[in-house]
Amino acid sequence: MSPTGEGGTCPVCGKPRDPNLRPFCSKRCKDLDLARWLSGDYAIPGAPTGEGNEPVSPEEDAEFH
C-alpha cells in the first residue's frame, strides 16, 4: 500500500480504491464488507469456544504449580 493509502485495489471487487472510502472503491463495497462482518461471514481466528477460555479457579491453578 502506498504511504497515503490511496493505491491498491478494493478488497471486495478489485477495482481501484477511492481515497475517500479507502480501502474500498464505493459505498456499495464498503456496505457489502460491513454486512459480511455482521453476518459472521468474516471472523478473526482464535481459540475455539469452550477450550481454554474458562476462568481457572484458585484450586485448579494450584494443581498446575
N, C-alpha and C positions, 0 to 999 in steps of 0.2 A: 504494500500500500504506500502511496506517496505520503510525504510528511504532512500535507494538508488534509489527507483523507479523501481527496476528490477523485483519485484514479481508481481503476479497477472496474469490476462489473457487479451488478446486482446479484445477491446470493439466491434470489428466488427465480429470476428469469434469465439472467446472464447479460442483460442489456447494460450499456454504460450507466454509471451512477449519476444521480442528480446531487450536486453538492449540498443542496438544502434538505435533502431527505436521506443522506448517507446512512447506511451503506446501500440504500435502495434507489431504484430508478423512478418510482412513482408511489403515490399514496396507496394505490391498489396493492402493490407488492409489499409495502410496509404493513398494511392491514392483513394481508394473507399470512405474513410471518407471525404477526401477533395472534391470529386465530389458531395457527398451528401450535404455538406455545400454550394457549389457553385450553385447547382440546386435548393436550397431552401427547401430540404427535412428536414434539421435541422433548427431550429430557436430559438432565445433567446426570451422568453416571455417578453412582455412589454405592455404598453398601446396601444390599437388599434389606428391606424392612424385616425386622424380627431377628436379624443376625448381627449381634454386636452393638445394637443401638439402645438396648435397655440399660437403665442405670444399674450400677453394681452396688449391692448393699455392703455395708462395712464388714459384715461377717464373711461374705463371699470374697471381698478384697483381701482379707486377712489370710484366706486359704491359699491365695496365689503368691503371697510374700513370705 
